[in-house]
Amino acid sequence: MPRQYEIEAAFRKAIVIEQSGRRTVTTQTFVENLKAVNWHWTMRQANIWIETYVTTFRDISDHEGEDRTFQLYNPNGGL
């Protein structure tokens, strides 16, 4: 049985820290992590959750579609 707290944990697990220090999350990785904990979401559902509950990541996708890339940023200025 899926649990609510597993959604946030799946999102945190999907965060990739690049060598430059930039932190990104792809929708595909988030959805894969959700499936591992018995949440079966579409990429659209995952994007809606990110846009609604995660205010410190913004969309930096370079293409159209549901498989998007989000980057951590500081809403008070800077990246």
Phi and psi restraints in degrees (value plus and minus 20) as a CYANA .aco file:
   2 PRO   PHI     -89.9   -49.9
   2 PRO   PSI     129.4   169.4
   3 ARG   PHI    -141.3  -101.3
   3 ARG   PSI     126.5   166.5
   4 GLN   PHI     -77.7   -37.7
   4 GLN   PSI     -63.3   -23.3
   5 TYR   PHI     -84.1   -44.1
   5 TYR   PSI     -39.1     0.9
   6 GLU   PHI     -90.7   -50.7
   6 GLU   PSI     -42.8    -2.8
   7 ILE   PHI     -84.8   -44.8
   7 ILE   PSI     -70.6   -30.6
   8 GLU   PHI     -83.3   -43.3
   8 GLU   PSI     -59.7   -19.7
   9 ALA   PHI     -83.5   -43.5
   9 ALA   PSI     -59.1   -19.1
  10 ALA   PHI     -85.2   -45.2
  10 ALA   PSI     -57.2   -17.2
  11 PHE   PHI     -85.6   -45.6
  11 PHE   PSI     -67.3   -27.3
  12 ARG   PHI     -80.1   -40.1
  12 ARG   PSI     -59.1   -19.1
  13 LYS   PHI     -87.1   -47.1
  13 LYS   PSI     -46.5    -6.5
  14 ALA   PHI     -98.9   -58.9
  14 ALA   PSI     -31.5     8.5
  15 ILE   PHI     -90.6   -50.6
  15 ILE   PSI     108.4   148.4
  16 VAL   PHI    -128.8   -88.8
  16 VAL   PSI     108.2   148.2
  17 ILE   PHI    -121.1   -81.1
  17 ILE   PSI      92.2   132.2
  18 GLU   PHI     -98.0   -58.0
  18 GLU   PSI     147.0   187.0
  19 GLN   PHI     -79.0   -39.0
  19 GLN   PSI     -51.2   -11.2
  20 SER   PHI     -96.2   -56.2
  20 SER   PSI     -28.9    11.1
  21 GLY   PHI      78.6   118.6
  21 GLY   PSI     -29.4    10.6
  22 ARG   PHI     -86.5   -46.5
  22 ARG   PSI     117.4   157.4
  23 ARG   PHI    -131.4   -91.4
  23 ARG   PSI     104.4   144.4
  24 THR   PHI    -150.9  -110.9
  24 THR   PSI     138.4   178.4
  25 VAL   PHI    -157.7  -117.7
  25 VAL   PSI     113.7   153.7
  26 THR   PHI    -123.0   -83.0
  26 THR   PSI     129.0   169.0
  27 THR   PHI     -79.9   -39.9
  27 THR   PSI     -61.0   -21.0
  28 GLN   PHI     -79.7   -39.7
  28 GLN   PSI     -65.4   -25.4
  29 THR   PHI     -85.1   -45.1
  29 THR   PSI     -61.3   -21.3
  30 PHE   PHI     -79.7   -39.7
  30 PHE   PSI     -66.4   -26.4
  31 VAL   PHI     -83.2   -43.2
  31 VAL   PSI     -60.3   -20.3
  32 GLU   PHI     -82.5   -42.5
  32 GLU   PSI     -62.4   -22.4
  33 ASN   PHI     -85.9   -45.9
  33 ASN   PSI     -55.4   -15.4
  34 LEU   PHI     -85.1   -45.1
  34 LEU   PSI     -62.0   -22.0
  35 LYS   PHI     -80.9   -40.9
  35 LYS   PSI     -54.7   -14.7
  36 ALA   PHI     -83.7   -43.7
  36 ALA   PSI     -43.9    -3.9
  37 VAL   PHI    -132.5   -92.5
  37 VAL   PSI       4.4    44.4
  38 ASN   PHI      53.1    93.1
  38 ASN   PSI       7.1    47.1
  39 TRP   PHI    -128.4   -88.4
  39 TRP   PSI     100.0   140.0
  40 HIS   PHI    -130.6   -90.6
  40 HIS   PSI      67.5   107.5
  41 TRP   PHI    -125.5   -85.5
  41 TRP   PSI     132.9   172.9
  42 THR   PHI    -100.9   -60.9
  42 THR   PSI     147.0   187.0
  43 MET   PHI     -84.9   -44.9
  43 MET   PSI     -53.1   -13.1
  44 ARG   PHI     -83.0   -43.0
  44 ARG   PSI     -65.1   -25.1
  45 GLN   PHI     -81.2   -41.2
  45 GLN   PSI     -61.3   -21.3
  46 ALA   PHI     -84.3   -44.3
  46 ALA   PSI     -62.5   -22.5
  47 ASN   PHI     -83.0   -43.0
  47 ASN   PSI     -60.8   -20.8
  48 ILE   PHI     -83.0   -43.0
  48 ILE   PSI     -61.6   -21.6
  49 TRP   PHI     -83.2   -43.2
  49 TRP   PSI     -65.4   -25.4
  50 ILE   PHI     -80.5   -40.5
  50 ILE   PSI     -68.0   -28.0
  51 GLU   PHI     -84.2   -44.2
  51 GLU   PSI     -49.3    -9.3
  52 THR   PHI    -106.4   -66.4
  52 THR   PSI     -63.4   -23.4
  53 TYR   PHI    -127.1   -87.1
  53 TYR   PSI     -34.0     6.0
  54 VAL   PHI    -134.7   -94.7
  54 VAL   PSI      80.5   120.5
  55 THR   PHI    -110.7   -70.7
  55 THR   PSI     -27.3    12.7
  56 THR   PHI    -123.0   -83.0
  56 THR   PSI      -9.5    30.5
  57 PHE   PHI    -140.8  -100.8
  57 PHE   PSI     119.0   159.0
  58 ARG   PHI    -143.4  -103.4
  58 ARG   PSI     135.9   175.9
  59 ASP   PHI     -94.0   -54.0
  59 ASP   PSI     103.7   143.7
  60 ILE   PHI    -143.4  -103.4
  60 ILE   PSI       2.6    42.6
  61 SER   PHI     -78.8   -38.8
  61 SER   PSI     122.4   162.4
  62 ASP   PHI    -125.4   -85.4
  62 ASP   PSI      -5.4    34.6
  63 HIS   PHI    -169.2  -129.2
  63 HIS   PSI     144.3   184.3
  64 GLU   PHI    -104.1   -64.1
  64 GLU   PSI     138.6   178.6
  65 GLY   PHI     101.5   141.5
  65 GLY   PSI    -198.8  -158.8
  66 GLU   PHI    -105.7   -65.7
  66 GLU   PSI     -41.7    -1.7
  67 ASP   PHI    -101.5   -61.5
  67 ASP   PSI      69.7   109.7
  68 ARG   PHI    -125.6   -85.6
  68 ARG   PSI     145.4   185.4
  69 THR   PHI    -140.7  -100.7
  69 THR   PSI     111.6   151.6
  70 PHE   PHI    -137.6   -97.6
  70 PHE   PSI     122.7   162.7
  71 GLN   PHI    -140.7  -100.7
  71 GLN   PSI     120.6   160.6
  72 LEU   PHI     -87.9   -47.9
  72 LEU   PSI     116.8   156.8
  73 TYR   PHI    -164.7  -124.7
  73 TYR   PSI     143.7   183.7
  74 ASN   PHI    -116.8   -76.8
  74 ASN   PSI      90.9   130.9
  75 PRO   PHI     -85.8   -45.8
  75 PRO   PSI     -32.2     7.8
  76 ASN   PHI    -114.4   -74.4
  76 ASN   PSI     -12.2    27.8
  77 GLY   PHI     104.0   144.0
  77 GLY   PSI     123.5   163.5
  78 GLY   PHI      61.1   101.1
  78 GLY   PSI     157.1   197.1
